[in-house]
């Protein structure tokens, strides 16, 4: 269970317990599970990688990811225990099948802001560097972020003015966001969602510089989640623009 603050400094025991929970759940499903280590500020942390073999081992893998850490001051129920719950459920549903490509279900660590100077997405960058060093590409990545909160109150949805698209003003939809290189993956997700859950409202957005892969090892990347709700923004002093910071092209 993911409960309470899961931050390496503010709550190190719960932070480690969150990592172990993800590993334990993926292992119970029957996946091969690896703790992939990386270092940050002299300490070792781990991404959790659960692998479901594919029918064709020559094809690049598809990655499904969600971060399990939280900020130091919030319990991270929506951001991002909800994404982790969806990750584990996706693994459970897919495990009895043999997909064409290998699918990797990854619990990512240290994705939240770690320094006052703006260091974040540490785990995903480390994973991408490791893959490139081994010459292992990915055909795409689906990232689950804040998928558990809904609010049907009119005006509950904050929409950054620079998006240039019409977005519902009620927070009862799923956003699927990818950059222009990820159009094929984005369209594939939309088609699959329409075929399997036609009643699920999905808002798609593809734009240059948004949801860019953290490294060339990833061919296409789509972020799935809720855009920032007004309650979330007001409660945490977060601007609508900064809500999309995790989807912007890294430096």
N, C-alpha and C positions, 0 to 999 in steps of 0.2 A: 504494500500500500504506500502511495505517495501522500504524505501528510505533513503539513507545516513547512517552515522555511528549509530550503535545501541548498544552502550556499556554503562553499568550502571554508569560509572564514567565520561567518555568523553562526552556522550550524553544521560543523564538520561531520558529526555522527549521523545526522539525518541525510546529509549529502551522500555519504558512503552507503547508507542503507538504501537510498534511492537507486544508486547504481546496481547494488546487489539484487534489489527487487526486480529490476528490468531483466537482468541476467537470469534470475531464477524463473521468471515467467516464460521467457523465450525457451529456456531449456526444458521446462515442463511441457511445452507445446511439441517438442521433438526436434527443435532446430539445433544445429551445431553452433555453440556459443563461444565467442572469444572476447576477452578483455584486451582492447587495443590501447597500449599505453602511449602517453605523450607527456611532455614536461612543460610546465609553465611556472616561471619564477622559482625555479629550483625544486619544484615538487612534481611528483608523478600523479597523473590523473588517467582516467580510462574512458574511452568510448566503448559501448557494448554492441557487439556485432553478432547478430543471429542470422545464420545462412540457411536458406532453403535451396537445395540443388535444382538445377534446371535440366530440361531434356537435352539441350545442346550446350555442352560445356565450352564451346568455342565462342558463343555469343557473350558480349559484355553484360554485366549484371545490371539490374534495376535496383536502386536504393530507395528504401522508404525510411524516413528518419523523423525523430522528434527529440527535443532536448529535455533532460530530466532535472536540470538545475533550476534554481529560482533566484530572484533578486534577494538581497539580504534582509529586506523588510516586509516581504509579502509571502503568504503561504503558497502562492503559485498554483492555485486550483485550476484556473483556466489557462494560465501561462506558466507551466505548460503540462500540468498533470493530465489535462484533457487530451493533449496530443499524444502523450505516452499511452494512455488508455486506448486510444484509437489505433496506435501502432501495434499494441499487443493483440487487439481484436482482429486487425487485418492479418497478422501472422497466424492467429488461430484459425481463421476462415480459409486461408490459402494453404496451410500446411498439409491437408489431406490430398492436395493436387500436385501435379508435376508441371510447373510452368515451362514454357519454351526456354526462357533465360533464367539464370540464377537470380534469386531475389534476396537482398540483404536488408534486414530490419535492424536499424541502428539507433540505439539510445545515445544521444550526443551530450557531452558534458561541456561546461564552461561556455555556453552560448550567450548567457546574459552578460551585461556590462561588468567587467572585472577591474577596471582602473578608471581613475578620474579623467584620464586622457582619452578615453574612448575605446579601449580594447575589449572586443567582444567576438563572438563566434570563434573562440579559440579551438574548440574540439573539432568543428567541421573543417577548419583550415588545416589542422594537423592531419586529419584523416585524408584529405585531398592530397597533401604533400606526400604522405606515405604511399598512396596509390600511384602517384606519378613516379616516385622513386622505384617502384616495382614494375612499372610499365603496365599497370592495370587501369584501363579506362572504364567508365560507366556509360551505359546508353542513356541514363537519365536518373533524376532524383525527385522524389515526391516528399516534400517536407510538411509535416503536420504541426500547425502552430495555432493555439487558441481556438479550438474547434468546439468547446463545450458550452459556451455561454450564448443565450439568446435573449432578446428583449423585443417584444412586439409593440412596445409603446411608440406611437408616432414621434419622430424626432430623436429617437434613441441612438441613431447611427450617425457618427461623425464622418464626413467625407472630405478628404483634402481637396482644396479647390483646383489644384494643378493637374488632377487626373484626367479631366476632359471627357469623362464618361458618366452616364446616368447610373446612379447607384441607389437602391432603396434606402429610405430614411428610417426604416425599422430594422433592427438588428436580428433578423430571422433567416439569414441566408449564409451560404458558404462562399467565400471568395477563393478563386483559383487564379493565382498571379504568376506570370512567367515573362521572361524577356523575349525579344524577337527571335532569338536562336532556339527557343523552346516551344515554338508554335505547334510542332507536331505532337509533342508530349501533352501540351495543354489541350489540343483538340481531341487527342485520344482519351484523356481523362473526362472531358465533357461528354463525349459520346458514350463512354462507359457509365457515367453517372446517369445520363438520360435513359439508358437502356435498363438499368437495374433499380434506380430509385427516382422515377420520373417526377415524383412530388417534391423532391428536394430542390429548393431554389439555389441555383449556382450562378454567381456573377463572375465572369471571366475578364481578365485584364492582361494584355500583352503590350509591353512598351520597352523601348531601348533603355538599358541600364537598370532595369528592375528585375529582381530575382536572378541576377547573373550568378553562374556557378562560382564557388569560391576558388576554383582552380580549373585549369584546362582538362584535368582528369575527368571532369563531369561534363558530358555532352549537352544535356538539357536538364533544367531544374525548374520545378513548379512548386510554389508555396501554397498550401491549402490552409485556410483558416478564416477567422472573422476579422474584418477591418475593425479599427478602434471604435468601441462604443463611447457614447458621451459620458456615461457614468465612470468608465475606466479612465477616461481622459481627465475628468474633473477630480476624481478621487486621488489620482496620482500625480497631478500637475504635469501631464504629458500632452504635448501638442499633437495634432493630427499628423503633421509631417513626420515627427519622430517615430510615430507608430509604424511607419514603413521603413525605418532605418535598417531593420534586419533583412529587408528585401533589396537594398540598394547594392550597387556594384562596389566590392571592397576596394580599398586603396592598393 
